[in-house]
Amino acid sequence: VQIVESGGGLVQAGGSLRLSCAAVGMISRVDTMSWYRQFPGKERELVASITSGGRTTYADSLKGRITISRISASNTAYLQMDSLKTEDTAIYSCQAFVVPIGDFGINYWGQGTQVTVSS
């Protein structure tokens, strides 16, 4: 099982980015999918999560500027980020609780994608 992320990059303040996260491999089921971000020297913090049933959770500091969604048939989640600020600059990582075929489920992490917001 692998978690494949894409969509990071450089954007000007006020702009938008959409991050993608796909769980690939021999998968029986994918439950909650989440995005975290990490600032230099800080602990990773939750940005948003979405359950298999579509229930969403957002960090209070980002509500109104982000939307998480998923396409369960393709085990893919998206994070739409609008009105980006320079303080949103961080490494964004996807986490997914994946049940591989014939095995127990665990949380898998992507490699992380850099989001840089310039002033």
N, C-alpha and C positions, 0 to 999 in steps of 0.2 A: 504494500500500500504506500502511496506517495501523495503528498499534498502539494499541488502545483499552483503557484501564485503568479499573477501578472497584473500590470496596470500602473505600477508605481512610476515615479519620474519627477521631473522638475515642472513646476507650475507657478504662475504669478499669484500673488495674494488676490483673493476674490474669485479665483478660478475654480475649476472642478476637476476631479479625477474619479475614475471608477476602477476599483480593484476587483480582481476575480480570483476565486479560489476553487480548485477542482480536486476532489478526492478520486484517485485513479488506482486501479489494481483489481484484485480478486475480492470484491466487496459484497457482503450480504446486505448490509444496511449502514446508513449514515444518520446519526442522530444530530445533536446540536452542533452547529457550525458557528465559529466565533472569530472576530478580528480583535487583535490586541495591538498595542503600539508601545514602543520603548524609546525613551529619550536617553541620551548619553549619561551614564552613571546612575540611572534610575531603574526601578523595578518595572517590569512589564505591566501595563494596565489595560483593562478591558475597554474596548471601544464599542462593540455591539455584538449581539449574538442572536441566533434564530434557531428555534427548535424544528424538528421534523414536521410538526404541526403548523408551523408558521408564526409561533409566538415570538415576539422580538423584545430585546432588552437593549437599552442605550445608556452610555455614560451620560450623566447629567450635563457635563460640560460641553457635550457635543450635540445634544438634542436640538432638533430643528435644522441642523446642517448636514446630517448623515441619514442614510437609509440603507438598511440591510435587506436583502432579498435572496431567494434561492430557487433553483429549479431542481426539485428532488430527483426527477428522472435521470438527470445527468450528474447528480452529486456535486452540484456547483453552487457556490454562494457569491454574491456580489456586494460590494460596499460602495455606494455612491456618496461622494463627499463634495459638498458645495460650499461656496463662500469661504474658501480655505484661508487660513491665517498663517503667518510665519511661525507661530508657536505650534502649529500642527506638524512641523517638520520632525520626522521620526522614522524609525523602522517599523513597518506594519507587518504583522505575522498572522497567518490564519491557523486556527486550531479546529480540528474536527474529531468528534467521537465516532470512530469507525469500527464496525463489526466485520472483520474479514470472514470470508467463507471458511467454515470449519474451525473457527477460533473465537476467543473471547474479544470483546470490544475494549479498546483503549483510546486515549487521546493521541492524535498524531498532529505534528506541527509542520508547517511549511518552512522554507528557508528564510523567509522574510523579504520584504521589498521596500526599498528606500523611497520615501516621499519627502520632497524638498519644496518648500514654498518660499519664493523670493519676494522681497518687498518692492 
